Amino acid sequence: MTANEQQPEPEDRTVASQQTGRLELSPERWAFLAPRLSTLLADFGKLDALVPSGSEPAMSAELLAEVPRDRN
Amino acid sequence: MTETELCACSLAAVSQLIAQREVSPVAVTQAVLERLDRLEPQLNAFITIMAEEALAAARQAELEIARGHYRGPLHGVPLSLKDLFYTKGVRTTAASRVTADFVPNFDATIVTRLQDAGAVIFGKTNMAEFAFGETHPDFGPTHNPWNLDFGTNGSSSGSAASVAAGLGFGSFGSDTGGSIRLPAAFCGLVGLKPTYGRVSRAGVVPLSWSLDHVGPLTRTVRDCAILLEAVAGVDSADPTAARVEVPHYASALDRQVPHVTIGVVQPATDDVVLPEVRQATDQAVVTLRDLGFQIVPIEQPHPEQAIRALMAIMYVEASSFHLPWLRTRPEDYSVNTRERLEIGAFIPGTVYVQALQARRLVIDAYRALLREVDLLLSPAAPFPSYRLGGERVEPVAKDGGDRMNGLIRFSGPFDLTGFPALTVPCGVTSEGLPIGIQLAGPAFGEELLLQVAHAYQQATAASIVPTAEGHLVV
């Protein structure tokens, strides 16, 4: 779905628009999620071993830059 | 021809029967709908059945064909769609309570293309909620036609079950980490994840914009080629749809397959591939060698890091899309989907960028590999399908990553890199569950991929391609 197309809307747009930036959670919900987030972030941190600091990130546009090789 | 015989035909075969007026689109559609009535209570493969719309489309096709206006190989052929493709006037739930009543006011591009080709769309199939791994209890799991006690895996679960059960002649799914190829492999089907940009995603509920792909699930490689050809190509409604010419994939199958080298992913100590899956994969390699393909061993580039990067991107992009609903109605998600989406909202931007940096390295590694060999071969998944009814498992595993990581070890890298990959059946386990191999190739190399897969399936079809005789619930 592209940006200018119809999207199913949240039911209460007022509530959605009054909040900013990130998700606001109850203390109980945060207490539940925080250790799981921490575990996952620790795993993602292992990307340090692969990625040289300051290297160029991939953008989806470059996936499209490939051209097929002539086989036949 | 009985209902079972008709529904067991390949797409190509039923298309020929329709073109030659040996069977009418209405008769085919009625046979599929009657079979669906009988099997759906056991499979739970569909969310919305479009019987009236399908019969109207079939009657229209019949009229056009009778008047000599034959549109091509999809004219009058019943197909289904995963329930995340927008269908004008027909609800598109993405198998979630959040969007249970959402009715789009336009069709996804691929829906329009299928309708223009004369296809008869008869239903929207069940899936993992928002294609993110879990089944919402409102919709329930899809059962595997090969053994109803087992699942089909997700996320295109209903698409795979329906095609394997002879409910339609093909279906379209989406693939962000393996969601076309894994259920296809678990149901003994061909499933293709095309190159990123090969098929438009306009009008498709996203999971992760930079990883999502759209593709077909079919019983044969030829059917897969026919469906890909019908929907591929540039689309002004999707900025990622590539301006790359669409070959005649189906007719290419009848040409001599070029001499190619296939790199076979070698076993790794941590790949958790079951012995039966390894054995079936090894046998497939022998068959391909016997067919004249050159086989060379290769190592899978960065297998764990590729999945790590994939999941970091997926968590963040998915949360970004869902943020409005996460704020207003989080309780409407299934427990695990909500947990993944909420966690994704708190992953720092620096982690996301690092995943994109890793993505570039993985793309470069695969690009280099695909300069040395033409195609890559591995198991589609480390293991076959799983038994339904187990207890809920936490999305984040105790040892760190998402618990899907092991399952998508072979499929996920091709969503990350964008290179095309398909699965084709290669055997069954001692429990009678299908096993598939995965073939992958260079960007926009679907033609070669399909040619080699077709040659393999032609050599093995008699023993492992499912038909409605014998393997299915009848």
Boltz contact constraints between the chains, C-beta under 6 A:
constraints:
  - contact:
      token1: [A, 1]
      token2: [B, 204]
      max_distance: 6.0
  - contact:
      token1: [A, 1]
      token2: [B, 206]
      max_distance: 6.0
  - contact:
      token1: [A, 2]
      token2: [B, 202]
      max_distance: 6.0
  - contact:
      token1: [A, 2]
      token2: [B, 237]
      max_distance: 6.0
  - contact:
      token1: [A, 2]
      token2: [B, 238]
      max_distance: 6.0
  - contact:
      token1: [A, 6]
      token2: [B, 105]
      max_distance: 6.0
  - contact:
      token1: [A, 8]
      token2: [B, 99]
      max_distance: 6.0
  - contact:
      token1: [A, 8]
      token2: [B, 102]
      max_distance: 6.0
  - contact:
      token1: [A, 10]
      token2: [B, 324]
      max_distance: 6.0
  - contact:
      token1: [A, 10]
      token2: [B, 325]
      max_distance: 6.0
  - contact:
      token1: [A, 10]
      token2: [B, 328]
      max_distance: 6.0
  - contact:
      token1: [A, 12]
      token2: [B, 328]
      max_distance: 6.0
  - contact:
      token1: [A, 15]
      token2: [B, 328]
      max_distance: 6.0
  - contact:
      token1: [A, 16]
      token2: [B, 324]
      max_distance: 6.0
  - contact:
      token1: [A, 16]
      token2: [B, 327]
      max_distance: 6.0
  - contact:
      token1: [A, 16]
      token2: [B, 328]
      max_distance: 6.0
  - contact:
      token1: [A, 19]
      token2: [B, 327]
      max_distance: 6.0
  - contact:
      token1: [A, 22]
      token2: [B, 345]
      max_distance: 6.0
  - contact:
      token1: [A, 23]
      token2: [B, 326]
      max_distance: 6.0
  - contact:
      token1: [A, 23]
      token2: [B, 345]
      max_distance: 6.0
  - contact:
      token1: [A, 33]
      token2: [B, 342]
      max_distance: 6.0
  - contact:
      token1: [A, 33]
      token2: [B, 343]
      max_distance: 6.0
  - contact:
      token1: [A, 36]
      token2: [B, 396]
      max_distance: 6.0
  - contact:
      token1: [A, 37]
      token2: [B, 343]
      max_distance: 6.0
  - contact:
      token1: [A, 37]
      token2: [B, 346]
      max_distance: 6.0
  - contact:
      token1: [A, 39]
      token2: [B, 396]
      max_distance: 6.0
  - contact:
      token1: [A, 39]
      token2: [B, 400]
      max_distance: 6.0
  - contact:
      token1: [A, 40]
      token2: [B, 396]
      max_distance: 6.0
  - contact:
      token1: [A, 43]
      token2: [B, 400]
      max_distance: 6.0
  - contact:
      token1: [A, 43]
      token2: [B, 401]
      max_distance: 6.0
  - contact:
      token1: [A, 44]
      token2: [B, 312]
      max_distance: 6.0
  - contact:
      token1: [A, 44]
      token2: [B, 351]
      max_distance: 6.0
  - contact:
      token1: [A, 47]
      token2: [B, 308]
      max_distance: 6.0
  - contact:
      token1: [A, 47]
      token2: [B, 354]
      max_distance: 6.0
  - contact:
      token1: [A, 47]
      token2: [B, 358]
      max_distance: 6.0
  - contact:
      token1: [A, 50]
      token2: [B, 305]
      max_distance: 6.0
  - contact:
      token1: [A, 50]
      token2: [B, 358]
      max_distance: 6.0
  - contact:
      token1: [A, 51]
      token2: [B, 354]
      max_distance: 6.0
  - contact:
      token1: [A, 51]
      token2: [B, 357]
      max_distance: 6.0
  - contact:
      token1: [A, 51]
      token2: [B, 358]
      max_distance: 6.0
  - contact:
      token1: [A, 55]
      token2: [B, 357]
      max_distance: 6.0
  - contact:
      token1: [A, 57]
      token2: [B, 353]
      max_distance: 6.0
  - contact:
      token1: [A, 57]
      token2: [B, 356]
      max_distance: 6.0
  - contact:
      token1: [A, 57]
      token2: [B, 357]
      max_distance: 6.0
  - contact:
      token1: [A, 58]
      token2: [B, 356]
      max_distance: 6.0
  - contact:
      token1: [A, 58]
      token2: [B, 359]
      max_distance: 6.0
  - contact:
      token1: [A, 58]
      token2: [B, 360]
      max_distance: 6.0
  - contact:
      token1: [A, 58]
      token2: [B, 363]
      max_distance: 6.0
  - contact:
      token1: [A, 60]
      token2: [B, 210]
      max_distance: 6.0
  - contact:
      token1: [A, 63]
      token2: [B, 196]
      max_distance: 6.0
  - contact:
      token1: [A, 63]
      token2: [B, 418]
      max_distance: 6.0
  - contact:
      token1: [A, 64]
      token2: [B, 197]
      max_distance: 6.0
  - contact:
      token1: [A, 64]
      token2: [B, 242]
      max_distance: 6.0
  - contact:
      token1: [A, 66]
      token2: [B, 443]
      max_distance: 6.0
  - contact:
      token1: [A, 68]
      token2: [B, 444]
      max_distance: 6.0
  - contact:
      token1: [A, 68]
      token2: [B, 445]
      max_distance: 6.0
  - contact:
      token1: [A, 71]
      token2: [B, 258]
      max_distance: 6.0
  - contact:
      token1: [A, 71]
      token2: [B, 448]
      max_distance: 6.0
  - contact:
      token1: [A, 72]
      token2: [B, 258]
      max_distance: 6.0
